[in-house]
Amino acid sequence: MKFVLLFLVLFFFSGCDLFQTQAEKEQKNKHEKIAFEKKVRETKDIQLAMIESKKELAKIQKDVEIEKLRLKSKLDKQKILLEKEKSKVLFDQELKRYMMLIFALVVLVSMFLIFYYFKKRHDDKLTAYNDNLKKYFYHKENEARVKIAQELLKTIASGNLDKNQENQLISAFKGEAESYNKNQIENQEIDLLKG
């Protein structure tokens, strides 16, 4: 226990500088002063470095803001160019669509006109064919009538028939001729109404 007490006493007095000389004290003060000045210089350097870093940070922030504004203006320009390009593409698409509609309309009208032309031509040919056919049958019928009339005249001229039979043949031929003439007049009127 004595030993512990001695150790405690020495420990407390070691902090009081009792055993140091004046030169050692001055030397210690000098070292402390140098260390203090060194700490002050380091603190000033740190403060200057902090001020310098704050300036650089402010400069960097300013540069970042300038770059942001430059990029924003560049982005706005690109947006405007993109909108112009988009409107140009839309205009081209609309123009192509209208051109296709006009082309389709022209084709449709052309097809209608071609169809109308060929239908009219076909109708004209059909009408001409019918007219030629009517003329042919009219001509054949007239030839047949002429032959019948010639045969009738030969029969009457031969004298084999009595007067009553001759009159009946002539009246039958006249009745047939009148009904034929009426049919011809009606057919011509129908043709005029159709034309």
Summary of the structure (lengths in Angstrom):
residues: 195
radius of gyration: 67.5
end to end distance: 154.7
largest distance: 200.3
contacts: 384
relative contact order: 0.02
helix: 93%
strand: 0%
